[in-house]
């Protein structure tokens, strides 16, 4: 009787422990917790020189934070997987890169090599992103088009705002901070653009949410409301520590030179969408939300 009870107790403990491990392994996929991210190594702490690089004859302050230097980490592609910062165009990727650079002290990069961003202070922009010397790498490509990446941070913005932002960028000659007036959204080009991009928004986000590699979902709207908390979540996922020094940097330098402000007088808002386009857009949002719910993530809000 005693031995049977001990055996039963032991069996229950083993099963409970196994289930707890299963839960712990699944949790980071949805909640950005760094746990058992295979191949991840935190950057070694090495002396960092102040950012004094000269570009176009002026000091590249990259937000005026000479007291918050940024450099390349000393890890290599063999010691750390390539991490994507994936987002649909117009979702705030460049601003998020800026926040991560301020918080970590390490450069981010991109698959695009945008000279304007490089001249604006994103020194990692012109680096070969496959060399492994960048904290994260910006991409607007779908997951299937990006097999070189391991873990990923997926930045999701409400498509109503993301599509307006991308349309504005294109119409202002790829200006990352340009603004359009509402009159620019009254022609057929806008309607066609909105319908096409809404579909692309759903396909893009589904591709990253359904991948097998670990993913950290960050909602742009939440990042705007609580920069510190959401940046901390990303840092945790990247196995980087937000030190007290870098926290002060983040608290005082969290806007950047490439963050487009939305609420300009007379600027475009959700009301530039026709009734039929809104119906289509809400359908795309529902498609993405179905996957987010499965992962236990917050959903994207629809607009009536």
N, C-alpha and C positions, 0 to 999 in steps of 0.2 A: 504493500500500500504506500509506504513512504517513498520507495524507489520510483513507483509509478508517478507519484505526485511531483517528485523532483524532475523526472523526465519531461512531464507535461509542462512544468514551469519553464524549464530550459528551452523547450520547443517554442513556447509563446514568446519568450525573450528574443530568440533568434529571428523569428518572423517579424516582430516589432522593429527590431534593429534594421532588418533588411528593407522594410517599408519606409523607415525614416531616411535611409540612404537614398532610396529611389526618389523621395520627395525633395531632398536636398539637391540632388543632381538636376531635377527638373526646374527648381525655383529660379536659378539664374537666367534661364531662357526668357522668362517673362519679366522679371523684376530687376535686372541689371546687377544682381549680387555677384561678386567675384568669388567663385568657388569651383575648384577643380577645372579651371580653364587650361586645358592641356597645352603646354608649350609656352605659356605666358610667364614672363619674367619682368619684375619691376626694374626700372632703369636704375643703374648704380648712381649713387650720389657722388658727383664730381664737381669740382669748382666750375662755376659758370661765369664767363666774361660778360660784361655789360654790352647791351646791344647798341653799337655806335656806327653801324654800317652806313655809308653815305650813298644816297641815290638821288640823281637829278640835282646834285649840288646842295641838298638839304639833309639834315639828320633824319634818318628813318626811325621815328618814334613808335610807329605801329600802335598808336593810341596814346603817345606821350608817356609811356611807362618805362623810362630808362632805369628806374629803380626796381623794375620787375623784369629782369633779363630773360631772354629766350635763346636757346641753343639747340644743337642736335644731340640727342642721347647717344650713349656709347654702346647701345645694343646693335646687333646685326640681324639680318634676315634669318639666320640659322638659329638664333636664340629666342625669337619671338615671331608669332604668326603675323601676317599682314592683316591689319584691321581696317575695314571700310567704314567711312562715315557716309552712308547712303541716304539720298533724299531725292524726291522729285524736284525738278527745277522750281525755284521760287519759294522754297520751304525754309530758308534761313541757314543753309549749309555754311556759307562763308562766315556769318556771325558766330555760329556754333564753333567753328574752327578757332576763331579768335578767342572765345571763352576758354576753350581747352588749352590754348597756348598760354593764356594768362594764368590759368589754374595749375598747369603742370610745369611750365618753363621750357617746354619742348616744342619744336616746330611740327606743324602738320603739313600735309601735301595734297596733291590732287593728280588725277590722271590727265588733266587738261593743259597744264602749263600756261596759265593766264598771266600774260605779262603785266597787265594793270594791277592784278593782285600782288604780284612780286614787287612791283615798284611801290605799292602801298604798304609793304612791310611783311608780306607772307613769304619769307625767305625760302621756305621749303617748297614753294610752288614750282620752282624750276628743277627740283631734284628728281632723279629717277626713283619713282615711288616704290619700285620693286627691290631697291637696295636695302630696305628695312630700317632706314634711319628716321622714320617719321612716326609720330604718335598715332595718327589716323590718316586715312587717305580719302579725300572727297571723290565721290562718284555719283553720277546721275544715271548710270547704266543699270539694267535689271540684274538680278542675281545670276540668271543663266548666262549673261554676258560678262560676268565677273568671277570666273572660277578660281582666280588667283587669290581671292580673299578668304580668310578664315572667319573669325568672329566679326560681327558688324554692329555698329550703332545705326539704327534706322530712325531718321528724323521725319516725323509725319506732321504735316500742316494741313488744316482744313482746305480742301481743294478750291473752295470759293476764293480764298485769299491767295493760295499758291498760284492758281492760274492767272489771276489778275497781276500778281507780282511778275510772273514770267512774261506775260504779254507786255507789261510795262518795260521790262528789261530789253526786250527785243525792239520795241518801238522807239526806245531812247538810245538806240545804237549800243546795246549791251552795257548800259550804264547800271552798275549794281545799286545805285542809290537814286536813280531817276524817278520822276513822278509824272503821271499822265492825268489830264483833266477828263471829266466824264464824257465830254463830246467825242473823245477818241474811241469810245466804246459803242458808238451808234451805227457803225457800218456792218456789212455782212461778214467782213473778215473776222470781226470779233466773235460773232456767233459761231462760225465754223471753227475757229481756234478753240473756243471754250468747249464745244462738244467733243472735239478730237482730243484735247488735253485732259478732259475729265475721264475719258476712257483710259488714256495712258496712265493717269494718276492711279486708278484702281489696279491696272496690270502691274505697274511698277511696285506698289506696296505689297500686293499679294505675292509677288515673286520673292521678295525678301522675307516676308513673314512665314512663308512655307518652306524655307530652306532648312537643311539639317544642322548647319553650324549654329553656334550660340549667337543670340541677338539681343540687343538692348534697345527697347522701344522708347523713344523720347518724343513727346508731343510738343510741337513748337509753342503752342498757346500756354502750356504749363511752364515752359522754359522762360517765356516772357514774364509770367507772373512771379516765378520764384527762381531766379537765375542761380543762386547759390545751391539750393537743394538739388535742382536737376543737373547742374554741372557736377556736383558731388556724386550723384548716381553714375554718371558717365565715367568719372575718375575711378570709382570703385570697380566698375566693370573692366576698366583698363589696367587694374591692379596698380594704380598710382595713388599716392597720398596727397590730399589737399592740406598742406602744412599751414601753420598759422600765418607765415609770411606770405604764402601764395593766396591765402584767403583774403588778406588785406588788399593784395593786388586786385583780386577779383571784385571785391567790394567797391573799389575806387575806379577800376577800369573795366567796365562791363558793357560798353556800347560799341566801340570800334568805329572804323572809318567806312565800313561797307554794310551798315545796317539800315535798310530802307525804312523810313518812318511811314506809317500808314495814314494817320488822320490829318492829312493836309486839307485845307479849305478847298472844296470843289474837287477833291481827288476821288477816284473810283471806289465804290464799295459794292456790297452784294447786290444792290438794287440795279446794277448794270446787266444782270442776267435776266433773260426772258423767262416766262413761266415754264415753257417746254424745256429749256436748258436747265432750269432748277430741278425739274422732275428727273431729268437724266442724271444730274449731278448727285441728287439724293440717292438714286439707285446705286451709283458707284460707291457712295459712302457706306451704304448698307452692305455691299459686297465686302469691303475692307473690314467693316465692323464685325462681320460674322467670324472672320479669322481672329481678330483681336479678342473677341469674347472667348474663343477656344483657348487662347493663351492666358486668359485671366487679366488682360490688359484693359485700360480705359478705352472707351470708344471715341470716335470722331463725331462731333455734333453736326446734325443736319440743320438746314435753313429752310424755313417755309416761304 
